[in-house]
Amino acid sequence: IVLSILSAYDVNNMHELIISSIDDLLWLRLSQIVLPNQDLMTLNKLQKLVYNEGNENRSSFNEKPVQYAMCLLLTGQFETAIDLLNQIEQFRCHAVHIGIYLHECRLLSTASKSDSPMLTATLITVDPLKSINYQRLLTNYTEKCRYDSELWQIVNYFYLLKQIRQKDGENCFIESLAVLLVKLNENDTDNLLERLFGTNRQGVFTEARILDHLDIDTNVVTANVGLYLEKHGHLELAAVLYDRAKVNFTMMIKE
């Protein structure tokens, strides 16, 4: 009973066995009032303590990165933990898949621009919390994949971005597909056009399209990738995709 009263862990307990007067009850309630105190440990203070410890003692982090990342995760600093693990090659796979899981659980704070640094402080985050560039995390990870044999894995990682829009309204899934097309050499681009969208630069259609295996409208996605490419000056590729998506060019010109 004494411990319960002094710790005030159960403020709803009236302690009828020992409270026999109004004075006792008043004393009990007054003792349970907690005033703001700078010496009290809060979650935010604990987060800063853990974050600063890692920044000030880099040798300790380099020796035991997993333990430090665990401390960050346990104190709710998911984005910082993912970024640190992502910087170490042997832990990059774990960083990406921890990020995927947390994002699917809506526990990850993400950057609103694809060209943002991997880790940024934002107006909506409280120091030392950060936002992570989730799109960059996934697209950078797919760069290790081979386009000839692992394209399905690449597309699946991109597909995780389908519900995310940037600050300017661009869909991250569409942008990632478009950027993948333009950054490859000409032969790889032709191969990608056929396997992803079922067409080539000569306008010859094929039936097999990787995108058909996803829960999307393939023609809509193809047209939107074409629109992104058109806006960024890749008119030839845009025209090929518009043709494959059966977009009405006359209507587009009128609009």
Summary of the structure (lengths in Angstrom):
residues: 255
radius of gyration: 27.0
end to end distance: 76.7
largest distance: 93.1
contacts: 680
relative contact order: 0.06
helix: 58%
strand: 3%
